Amino acid sequence: MTATTEQAVETRTFLPVLDDDAPPQHPRPGLGKPTSEESFTLIGTWVAALAMSWLVTQRLLPLGGWAWLVVSWFALGILFTIVTGFMSGRRVDVVDRVAGAVITSGALVVGAALVSTIGFVVFRGWEPLLHLNFFLDDMSGVGPRDAFERGGIAHAIVGSAIELGIALVVTLPLGIGTAVFMTEVGGRFAGVVRTIVEAMTALPSIVAGLFVYTVLIVAIGFPRSGFAAAMALAVMMLPIIARASDVVLRVVPGGLREASLALGASRWRTVWHVVLPTARPGLATAVILGVARGVGETSPVLLTSGVATFMVTNPSEGVMNSLPLYIFKGARSPEPMDIERAFAAATVLLILVLVLFVIARLVARTRTTARRRGLLGRLRRLTQHSARTRETT
């Protein structure tokens, strides 16, 4: 009886009692959207900083121009943020506001630089883009002062496509195979290969062009052609694809490999049926990033390909033009018409790179449910294959 009473006392629940004499609880800052007061303080701070910077640079000091205005606006905005932060919050709130202002300002600067670059290129080359022949014709028989109704970049687009296609055929198996060796095989030599791949990622493009020019053209005697340019692009694309694929394969959970091996699958079947299909979206992203790197390279193709004004479809017959070479040649011309055509070709190249990156982002976004269903299906097939193997043995 005594033990039962003690157990009841021990399991009794005591509810907290509200103390009327206790000081008010300090309000905790919310983690959601800022309140109206915080938004008003933020906007008012930067508006006041803009007004003060205009007064200082344009009226009090001889610092005319928008550059001094922007620099002083940023400095005064950070100063006013610190002052208003200490007026309404604690030190941690001030640090948070200053860090947010600095990060937001950096993002705005990068965005402004990107938008201004794209806008300047499109503004300088919009007129040739309005003519359909610019995308369907080549420049054979077209003079530098001819109107935009004649000539186009079809030969450059076809040349870039052929060179990238050959480079992709070379780099796709080598890049993914190198990543599989570094991730799945391992060993001492894998560390050496990873170091070489990381070093080649920062390889200057002119070095790749000189390497292919020395080996393929000077030493072997192969003519300057689209194939030589494709080999130079392959040297540039290979470390990008291998490094990105290595990172993707490392993300694949080790439990999938262990489950496949536990079901009786060999190491090769595990890599082929489990690891590579799981990392397929990431591998596609790596390939597209490598193509986006190679499509805009100028130095390698300048040394190994040469410039042609007519359509060339055979990569081994002689010089072959490409979009970077067309832009380079047109930008160096003293004729305004050639310069505008070069800016128009640069706009097409920017759109092509943007499309490649958008495709990479879309391919990388796969549904988790579909991936899980695919993994379960592959593991089920591996289980059935291992069961049939045991029955036959």
C-alpha positions as MATLAB code, in Angstrom:
seq = 'MTATTEQAVETRTFLPVLDDDAPPQHPRPGLGKPTSEESFTLIGTWVAALAMSWLVTQRLLPLGGWAWLVVSWFALGILFTIVTGFMSGRRVDVVDRVAGAVITSGALVVGAALVSTIGFVVFRGWEPLLHLNFFLDDMSGVGPRDAFERGGIAHAIVGSAIELGIALVVTLPLGIGTAVFMTEVGGRFAGVVRTIVEAMTALPSIVAGLFVYTVLIVAIGFPRSGFAAAMALAVMMLPIIARASDVVLRVVPGGLREASLALGASRWRTVWHVVLPTARPGLATAVILGVARGVGETSPVLLTSGVATFMVTNPSEGVMNSLPLYIFKGARSPEPMDIERAFAAATVLLILVLVLFVIARLVARTRTTARRRGLLGRLRRLTQHSARTRETT';
ca = [
       0.000    0.000    0.000;
       2.831    2.342    0.831;
       4.645    1.573   -2.468;
       1.466    2.280   -4.426;
       1.030    5.642   -2.699;
       4.659    6.634   -3.362;
       4.314    5.659   -7.037;
       1.197    7.795   -7.344;
       2.986   10.742   -5.802;
       5.946   10.323   -8.142;
       3.755   10.194  -11.270;
       1.689   13.253  -10.306;
       1.749   16.115  -12.846;
       2.359   19.674  -11.614;
       1.026   22.447  -13.829;
       2.908   25.769  -14.017;
       1.378   28.683  -12.134;
       1.277   32.182  -13.595;
       3.178   34.667  -11.447;
       1.591   38.128  -11.609;
       4.702   39.776  -10.134;
       7.097   38.326  -12.749;
       8.601   40.787  -15.303;
       7.176   40.673  -18.829;
       8.761   38.158  -21.119;
      11.175   39.555  -23.725;
       9.609   39.146  -27.198;
      11.484   36.807  -29.468;
      12.148   37.865  -33.055;
      10.122   35.987  -35.631;
      11.644   33.812  -38.346;
       9.005   34.491  -40.962;
       8.342   37.537  -43.089;
       9.393   40.927  -41.683;
       6.752   43.007  -40.003;
       5.493   46.270  -41.414;
       7.642   48.197  -38.935;
      10.790   46.313  -39.983;
      10.031   46.843  -43.675;
       9.421   50.565  -43.102;
      12.699   50.844  -41.178;
      14.624   49.049  -43.915;
      13.177   51.121  -46.759;
      13.467   54.380  -44.824;
      17.097   53.661  -43.973;
      18.176   53.257  -47.587;
      16.039   56.168  -48.812;
      17.622   58.417  -46.197;
      21.070   57.138  -47.179;
      20.356   57.915  -50.847;
      19.254   61.450  -50.012;
      22.285   62.035  -47.784;
      24.711   60.629  -50.380;
      23.219   62.876  -53.075;
      23.571   65.895  -50.813;
      27.187   65.060  -49.934;
      28.469   64.081  -53.396;
      26.464   66.427  -55.619;
      26.245   69.539  -53.441;
      28.852   69.626  -50.666;
      31.862   67.822  -52.194;
      33.288   67.909  -55.741;
      32.422   64.240  -56.377;
      30.140   64.394  -59.368;
      29.047   61.317  -61.266;
      26.939   58.292  -60.498;
      29.888   56.153  -59.375;
      30.599   58.284  -56.303;
      26.879   58.460  -55.619;
      26.525   54.662  -55.568;
      29.630   54.139  -53.408;
      28.571   56.763  -50.867;
      25.011   55.408  -50.893;
      26.269   51.947  -49.965;
      28.570   53.252  -47.203;
      25.917   55.523  -45.684;
      23.306   52.779  -46.011;
      25.450   50.400  -43.945;
      26.081   53.192  -41.378;
      22.379   54.044  -41.088;
      21.535   50.343  -40.817;
      23.868   50.017  -37.841;
      22.370   53.099  -36.161;
      18.740   52.041  -36.632;
      19.621   48.521  -35.571;
      21.013   49.622  -32.229;
      17.978   51.870  -31.734;
      15.445   49.049  -32.042;
      17.300   45.807  -31.398;
      20.255   43.991  -29.962;
      23.760   43.459  -31.275;
      22.826   40.196  -32.966;
      20.024   42.008  -34.847;
      22.479   44.656  -36.033;
      24.924   42.024  -37.297;
      22.081   40.217  -39.070;
      20.885   43.401  -40.805;
      24.389   44.430  -41.878;
      25.143   40.951  -43.238;
      21.848   40.897  -45.115;
      22.539   44.354  -46.598;
      26.038   43.363  -47.738;
      24.878   40.082  -49.300;
      21.908   41.741  -51.021;
      24.143   44.509  -52.372;
      26.619   41.963  -53.751;
      23.796   40.054  -55.459;
      22.484   43.294  -56.977;
      25.948   44.204  -58.279;
      26.375   40.796  -59.922;
      22.878   40.939  -61.376;
      23.427   44.458  -62.698;
      26.701   43.430  -64.343;
      25.042   40.416  -65.988;
      22.008   42.375  -67.178;
      24.138   45.244  -68.477;
      26.382   42.846  -70.416;
      23.474   41.022  -72.025;
      21.631   44.271  -72.706;
      24.678   45.882  -74.322;
      25.291   42.887  -76.599;
      21.642   42.659  -77.644;
      21.410   46.421  -78.188;
      24.442   46.453  -80.477;
      23.347   43.439  -82.532;
      19.539   43.505  -82.659;
      19.213   44.680  -86.267;
      20.764   41.623  -88.035;
      18.624   39.348  -85.895;
      15.483   40.705  -87.570;
      16.451   39.127  -90.902;
      15.769   35.421  -91.445;
      18.730   35.041  -93.784;
      21.052   35.743  -90.853;
      20.248   32.270  -89.539;
      19.986   30.425  -92.882;
      22.807   31.784  -95.110;
      26.588   31.850  -94.933;
      29.009   34.666  -95.737;
      30.315   33.406  -99.075;
      30.360   36.282 -101.564;
      29.199   38.826  -98.989;
      31.269   41.960  -98.550;
      31.856   43.810  -95.257;
      29.646   46.706  -96.367;
      26.740   44.676  -97.741;
      23.327   45.102  -96.192;
      21.960   42.754  -93.564;
      19.650   41.181  -96.157;
      22.688   39.242  -97.391;
      24.823   36.748  -95.482;
      24.386   34.984  -92.205;
      25.890   32.670  -89.583;
      24.531   29.320  -90.739;
      28.048   28.047  -91.502;
      29.228   29.098  -88.026;
      26.288   27.403  -86.299;
      26.817   24.172  -88.255;
      30.558   24.273  -87.553;
      30.034   24.740  -83.812;
      27.513   21.885  -83.767;
      29.863   19.504  -85.607;
      32.865   20.368  -83.435;
      30.876   20.033  -80.210;
      29.381   16.751  -81.383;
      32.809   15.222  -82.053;
      34.162   16.580  -78.769;
      31.172   15.153  -76.898;
      31.645   11.709  -78.447;
      35.216   11.739  -77.119;
      34.632   13.290  -73.697;
      31.397   11.573  -72.662;
      32.772    8.034  -72.149;
      36.171    9.286  -70.962;
      34.736   11.786  -68.475;
      32.147    9.482  -66.928;
      34.593    6.544  -66.994;
      37.176    8.634  -65.159;
      34.582    9.626  -62.554;
      33.566    5.968  -62.070;
      37.228    5.004  -61.634;
      37.825    7.727  -59.043;
      34.639    6.989  -57.096;
      33.999    3.255  -57.413;
      37.478    1.760  -57.926;
      39.593    4.031  -55.742;
      43.111    3.244  -54.677;
      46.294    5.272  -54.699;
      46.190    5.938  -58.411;
      42.655    7.337  -58.098;
      43.994   10.153  -55.924;
      46.556   11.016  -58.574;
      43.872   11.037  -61.276;
      41.625   13.273  -59.150;
      44.480   15.740  -58.622;
      45.202   15.860  -62.366;
      41.518   16.380  -63.171;
      41.223   19.222  -60.671;
      44.369   20.836  -62.074;
      43.081   20.534  -65.644;
      39.839   22.236  -64.635;
      41.753   25.522  -64.347;
      43.760   24.902  -67.527;
      43.894   28.029  -69.748;
      42.175   27.510  -73.056;
      45.157   28.777  -75.028;
      47.278   25.983  -73.532;
      44.805   23.364  -74.773;
      44.870   24.913  -78.221;
      48.678   24.962  -78.303;
      48.809   21.336  -77.151;
      46.526   20.097  -79.927;
      48.226   22.366  -82.463;
      51.672   21.015  -81.557;
      50.712   17.344  -81.388;
      48.050   16.975  -84.054;
      48.996   19.613  -86.636;
      52.755   20.148  -86.302;
      53.921   16.677  -85.215;
      51.425   14.421  -87.031;
      50.784   16.727  -89.968;
      46.984   16.770  -89.724;
      45.529   19.884  -91.447;
      43.794   22.670  -89.591;
      40.202   21.537  -89.580;
      37.080   21.062  -87.545;
      38.368   17.752  -86.207;
      41.464   19.422  -84.744;
      39.243   22.101  -83.183;
      37.024   19.367  -81.738;
      40.041   17.729  -80.113;
      41.006   21.057  -78.553;
      37.477   21.483  -77.231;
      37.586   17.930  -75.879;
      40.666   18.816  -73.837;
      38.709   21.708  -72.304;
      35.476   19.775  -71.730;
      36.968   16.566  -70.317;
      37.991   17.836  -66.840;
      34.671   19.677  -66.412;
      32.629   16.550  -67.133;
      34.907   14.282  -65.083;
      34.965   16.599  -62.052;
      31.216   17.233  -62.055;
      30.458   13.525  -62.563;
      32.788   12.638  -59.688;
      30.866   14.950  -57.372;
      27.544   13.495  -58.532;
      28.613    9.881  -58.036;
      29.823   10.662  -54.524;
      26.315   11.813  -53.607;
      24.806    8.395  -54.409;
      24.034    6.748  -51.025;
      26.357    3.942  -50.059;
      23.399    1.897  -48.835;
      22.283    1.344  -52.419;
      25.642   -0.163  -53.308;
      25.593   -2.344  -50.198;
      22.061   -3.548  -50.922;
      22.961   -4.465  -54.488;
      26.104   -6.319  -53.419;
      24.188   -8.097  -50.648;
      21.682   -9.365  -53.212;
      24.486  -11.090  -55.094;
      25.165   -8.595  -57.861;
      28.710   -8.081  -59.029;
      30.563   -4.792  -58.713;
      30.151   -4.020  -62.395;
      26.397   -4.739  -62.372;
      26.026   -2.566  -59.263;
      27.680    0.367  -60.985;
      25.822   -0.166  -64.256;
      22.315   -0.869  -62.908;
      22.237    1.057  -59.598;
      24.872    3.782  -59.324;
      24.758    5.247  -62.846;
      20.925    5.245  -63.191;
      20.631    6.891  -59.778;
      23.068    9.621  -60.777;
      21.638   10.023  -64.296;
      20.214   13.562  -63.788;
      23.476   14.769  -62.265;
      25.516   13.168  -65.032;
      23.332   14.873  -67.636;
      23.931   18.167  -65.865;
      27.686   17.544  -65.913;
      27.631   16.850  -69.653;
      25.615   19.988  -70.385;
      27.975   22.088  -68.266;
      30.904   20.719  -70.233;
      29.186   21.548  -73.521;
      28.412   25.063  -72.275;
      32.096   25.491  -71.452;
      33.234   24.319  -74.871;
      30.705   26.195  -77.008;
      32.187   29.585  -76.185;
      35.905   28.813  -76.402;
      37.778   30.931  -78.937;
      41.511   30.387  -78.403;
      41.613   26.609  -79.092;
      39.567   26.808  -82.294;
      41.481   29.888  -83.466;
      44.745   27.920  -83.452;
      43.410   24.625  -84.764;
      40.479   25.360  -87.071;
      40.884   28.530  -89.070;
      38.181   30.802  -90.470;
      35.928   30.029  -93.437;
      33.199   32.155  -94.949;
      31.378   29.244  -96.597;
      29.537   26.158  -95.413;
      31.788   23.218  -94.450;
      30.225   19.952  -93.273;
      33.232   17.629  -93.422;
      35.377   18.152  -90.290;
      38.511   16.693  -91.917;
      38.567   18.566  -95.240;
      39.949   21.924  -94.113;
      39.134   25.070  -92.208;
      35.761   25.227  -90.498;
      34.177   28.273  -88.937;
      32.336   28.412  -85.605;
      30.411   30.982  -83.625;
      33.338   32.113  -81.420;
      35.572   32.526  -84.493;
      32.873   34.431  -86.360;
      32.489   36.800  -83.388;
      36.246   37.223  -83.059;
      36.723   38.014  -86.746;
      33.782   40.415  -86.882;
      34.725   42.289  -83.711;
      38.242   42.941  -85.088;
      36.904   44.340  -88.351;
      36.956   48.127  -88.861;
      33.610   47.990  -90.697;
      30.513   48.837  -88.603;
      28.388   46.246  -90.438;
      30.772   43.423  -89.520;
      30.815   44.602  -85.909;
      27.022   44.545  -85.728;
      26.963   41.052  -87.220;
      29.492   39.989  -84.590;
      27.276   41.338  -81.805;
      24.284   39.551  -83.324;
      26.252   36.272  -83.382;
      27.269   36.918  -79.762;
      23.573   37.284  -78.896;
      22.857   33.904  -80.498;
      25.745   32.380  -78.554;
      24.447   33.858  -75.276;
      20.998   32.432  -75.965;
      22.514   29.030  -76.760;
      24.488   28.956  -73.505;
      21.417   30.116  -71.563;
      19.333   27.329  -73.103;
      21.982   24.763  -72.166;
      22.045   25.907  -68.550;
      18.246   25.921  -68.362;
      18.175   22.379  -69.720;
      20.767   21.394  -67.109;
      18.593   22.818  -64.350;
      15.472   21.083  -65.658;
      17.218   17.745  -66.022;
      18.596   18.005  -62.489;
      15.100   18.469  -61.050;
      13.800   14.916  -60.915;
      10.989   13.774  -58.748;
      11.992   11.856  -55.680;
       9.098    9.437  -56.082;
      10.136    8.460  -59.584;
      13.708    7.944  -58.468;
      12.594    5.725  -55.595;
      10.378    3.673  -57.878;
      13.255    3.246  -60.296;
      15.592    2.144  -57.514;
      13.066   -0.359  -56.173;
      12.547   -1.747  -59.661;
      16.293   -2.123  -60.274;
      16.813   -3.811  -56.904;
      13.894   -6.165  -57.645;
      15.435   -7.105  -61.008;
      18.807   -7.668  -59.357;
      17.136   -9.926  -56.776;
      15.470  -11.978  -59.491;
      18.730  -12.237  -61.454;
      20.659  -13.405  -58.382;
      17.933  -15.966  -57.578;
      18.089  -17.365  -61.130;
      21.892  -17.500  -60.904;
      21.737  -19.495  -57.663;
      19.169  -21.888  -59.157;
      21.336  -22.569  -62.211;
      24.459  -23.167  -60.085;
];
